[in-house]
Amino acid sequence: MAYLEWGDPRNRDVLVCVHGLTRTGRDFDFLARALAEQLRVVCPDVAGRGDSDRLADPRLYAIPQYVADMVTLIARLDVESVRWLGTSMGGLIGMALAAQPGAPISRLVLNDAGPVVSRASLERIGAYLGKIPPLPGIEAAEKYIRGVHAPFGPHDDAQWRFLAETWVRRNDDGTLRAHYDPRIAEAFAASLPEKDLELWALYDAIRCPTLVLRGEHSDLLSRETVQEMARRGPKAMSAEVRGVGHAPTLMHADQVNVVKDFLLQGETS
């Protein structure tokens, strides 16, 4: 499992940032730059994505394998505990890890992720997962990204180009492909629930301070779920990002500042 590291490698205050289903650790470049003076920021590519190896058995592309991989990563970092930020799938991995007895997570940020994942959002994701044709160039890749990730909300041209460039890899014939193993779609389809996916037992077991971010127009995380998250389990704090669906990219200063304030709460500068 490949990962990028920001800040002082000797810093014992570590933030692990884990991306969504079809993204990479590069998604956190902007956030990491903003936090690198205070925290050692570690941004892995989950197995099958980015620069990480693909799994021999596609059935292992699932939360239990990802949690095991993250436990290994945290052991490699040689720290007692970490702060955790997870977008979508990365949030579910964080919830599963934080719910364990003696979990190494001291603060948890769930970016448009929670204990109820709507069936409608899973169907939307499944409609494009693993089905991207070869793309002739970066302009075509950017056009694709702008379409499929329109719920990310407004971004300037440079930001859209960054989201496209970090998402592709080059084929031998010069065309571009998505960075991830298309067999991830097999495991995704096999695990698709008949109704909304509910993980309240995991959430209720979490004991660390928790913040949940929700895109105002998210089809994955409902406002009702966020309200319930404030009443039970770790009683999460919450913030809603206006004009955004699933999920906030944390590339904008207002989004970064909400996360930064929570992660560094109680810290002295």
C-alpha positions in Angstrom: 0.0 0.0 0.0 1.5 3.3 -1.2 1.1 6.5 0.8 2.1 10.1 0.7 3.5 11.8 3.8 3.4 15.5 4.6 5.1 17.4 7.4 7.8 16.4 9.8 8.2 12.6 9.8 9.3 12.9 13.5 6.0 14.5 14.5 4.1 12.2 16.8 0.8 14.0 16.0 -0.4 12.1 13.0 -3.5 12.6 10.7 -4.4 9.7 8.4 -6.6 10.8 5.4 -8.4 8.1 3.5 -10.2 8.7 0.2 -13.4 7.5 -1.4 -14.2 4.5 -3.4 -12.7 5.6 -6.8 -10.3 8.3 -5.7 -6.7 8.4 -4.4 -4.7 9.9 -1.5 -3.9 12.9 -3.7 -7.4 14.2 -3.0 -6.0 15.5 0.3 -3.1 17.6 -1.1 -4.7 20.9 -0.3 -5.8 19.9 3.2 -2.4 18.3 3.9 -0.5 21.5 2.9 -2.7 23.5 5.4 -2.0 21.1 8.2 1.6 20.0 7.6 3.1 22.5 10.1 1.0 21.1 13.0 0.5 17.5 12.0 2.3 14.7 10.1 -0.3 13.9 7.4 -0.4 10.5 5.9 -2.5 9.9 2.8 -2.6 6.2 1.6 -3.9 4.8 -1.7 -6.3 2.1 -0.6 -5.5 -1.3 -2.1 -6.4 -1.4 -5.8 -6.2 2.3 -6.2 -3.5 4.8 -7.3 0.0 3.6 -6.7 -0.9 0.7 -4.4 -0.9 -2.9 -5.6 -4.1 -4.6 -6.8 -5.4 -7.6 -4.8 -5.2 -11.0 -6.3 -8.7 -11.9 -5.2 -11.2 -9.1 -6.1 -13.6 -10.4 -3.3 -11.2 -8.9 -0.8 -12.0 -5.3 -2.0 -14.1 -4.7 1.1 -14.0 -2.9 4.5 -12.5 -5.8 6.5 -9.5 -6.0 4.3 -9.1 -2.2 4.2 -9.3 -2.0 8.0 -6.6 -4.7 8.3 -4.4 -2.8 5.9 -4.8 0.4 7.9 -3.9 -1.3 11.2 -0.7 -2.4 9.5 -0.1 1.2 8.2 -0.6 2.7 11.7 1.8 0.2 13.1 4.4 1.2 10.5 4.0 4.8 11.5 5.0 3.8 15.0 2.6 6.0 16.9 0.1 5.2 19.7 -2.8 7.0 18.2 -3.8 8.9 15.1 -6.4 11.4 14.0 -8.5 10.1 11.1 -10.3 11.8 8.3 -12.2 9.7 5.8 -14.2 10.7 2.8 -17.1 8.4 1.9 -15.5 4.9 1.9 -12.6 6.3 3.9 -15.1 7.3 6.5 -16.6 3.9 6.7 -13.1 2.4 7.2 -12.5 4.9 10.0 -15.9 4.1 11.6 -15.1 0.3 11.6 -11.6 1.0 13.1 -12.8 3.5 15.7 -15.5 1.1 16.8 -12.9 -1.5 17.9 -12.0 -1.8 21.6 -8.8 0.1 22.2 -9.0 1.7 18.8 -6.0 3.9 17.9 -8.2 6.8 16.6 -8.2 9.9 18.9 -10.3 12.1 16.7 -12.5 11.2 13.8 -13.8 13.2 10.8 -16.4 11.6 8.6 -16.6 13.5 5.3 -20.1 12.8 3.9 -20.1 9.4 5.5 -22.1 7.9 8.3 -23.9 4.9 9.7 -26.6 5.0 7.0 -25.6 4.8 3.3 -28.5 5.3 1.0 -29.3 2.6 -1.6 -29.9 5.3 -4.2 -26.3 6.6 -3.9 -24.9 3.1 -4.1 -26.8 2.5 -7.3 -25.6 5.8 -8.7 -22.0 4.9 -8.0 -22.4 1.3 -9.3 -23.7 2.7 -12.6 -20.2 4.0 -13.6 -17.9 2.0 -11.4 -15.4 0.0 -13.5 -17.1 1.0 -16.8 -14.8 3.9 -18.0 -13.6 3.4 -21.6 -10.0 4.3 -22.6 -9.8 8.1 -22.7 -7.8 9.8 -25.6 -6.2 12.5 -23.5 -6.4 14.6 -20.3 -9.1 16.9 -21.8 -11.4 13.9 -22.2 -10.6 12.7 -18.7 -11.4 16.1 -17.3 -14.7 16.2 -19.2 -15.5 12.8 -17.7 -14.6 13.9 -14.2 -16.6 17.1 -14.4 -19.6 15.0 -15.4 -19.5 12.1 -13.0 -18.3 14.2 -10.1 -20.6 17.2 -10.6 -21.9 16.6 -7.1 -18.4 17.8 -5.8 -19.8 21.3 -6.4 -18.1 24.4 -7.9 -14.4 24.2 -8.7 -12.2 26.4 -10.8 -10.5 25.1 -14.0 -7.2 24.3 -12.2 -9.0 22.3 -9.5 -10.9 20.2 -12.1 -7.7 19.6 -14.0 -6.0 18.5 -10.8 -8.9 16.1 -10.0 -8.5 14.6 -13.5 -4.7 14.4 -13.6 -4.5 12.6 -10.3 -7.2 10.1 -11.3 -5.7 8.7 -14.5 -2.8 6.5 -15.5 -1.4 6.1 -19.0 -1.8 3.0 -21.2 0.9 1.6 -23.5 -0.9 3.1 -26.5 -1.0 6.5 -25.0 -4.6 6.6 -24.0 -5.6 7.1 -20.4 -7.4 4.9 -17.9 -8.9 5.2 -14.5 -6.2 4.6 -11.8 -8.2 1.9 -10.0 -8.6 -1.9 -10.5 -11.9 -2.3 -12.5 -12.5 -5.5 -10.6 -13.5 -3.4 -7.6 -16.9 -3.2 -9.3 -17.3 -7.0 -8.8 -17.0 -6.8 -5.0 -19.2 -3.7 -5.0 -22.0 -5.3 -6.9 -21.8 -8.5 -4.8 -22.2 -6.5 -1.6 -25.0 -4.1 -2.8 -27.7 -4.2 -0.2 -31.4 -4.5 -1.0 -32.1 -1.3 1.0 -30.1 1.4 2.7 -26.9 0.1 4.4 -27.2 0.6 8.2 -24.1 0.5 10.4 -25.5 1.9 13.7 -23.8 -0.8 15.8 -20.4 0.4 14.6 -21.2 4.0 15.1 -22.6 3.5 18.6 -19.4 1.8 19.7 -17.2 4.9 18.8 -15.9 6.7 21.8 -13.6 9.4 20.3 -14.7 13.0 19.5 -16.3 12.9 16.0 -17.1 15.5 13.4 -19.4 14.7 10.4 -19.3 16.9 7.3 -22.3 16.7 4.9 -22.7 18.1 1.5 -26.0 20.1 1.4 -27.3 18.0 -1.5 -25.7 14.7 -0.6 -27.6 11.6 -1.9 -25.5 9.3 0.3 -25.8 10.9 3.8 -29.1 12.3 4.8 -29.7 15.3 7.1 -31.8 13.0 9.3 -28.9 10.6 9.7 -26.6 13.5 10.7 -29.2 14.7 13.3 -29.4 11.1 14.7 -25.6 11.0 14.8 -25.6 14.0 17.1 -27.9 12.2 19.6 -26.2 8.8 19.9 -22.9 7.1 19.9 -20.1 9.7 20.1 -22.6 12.5 19.6 -20.9 13.9 16.6 -20.5 17.6 15.9 -21.6 18.4 12.4 -21.2 21.0 9.6 -23.0 21.2 6.3 -21.3 22.4 3.1 -23.6 24.5 1.0 -23.9 24.0 -2.8 -22.2 20.5 -2.6 -23.5 17.0 -2.9 -21.4 13.9 -2.4 -18.8 14.7 -1.3 -17.0 17.9 -0.2 -13.5 17.8 -1.8 -11.7 19.7 1.0 -10.0 21.8 -1.6 -11.7 25.0 -0.5 -10.5 27.2 2.4 -13.9 27.2 4.2 -14.0 23.4 4.2 -10.4 23.0 5.2 -10.9 25.5 8.1 -13.8 23.5 9.6 -11.7 20.3 9.6 -8.6 22.1 10.9 -10.4 23.7 13.8 -11.8 20.4 14.9 -8.6 18.4 14.5 -6.5 21.0 16.3 -9.0 21.7 19.0 -7.2 22.3 22.3 -3.8 22.5 20.6 -1.5 25.5 21.3 0.2 27.1 18.3 
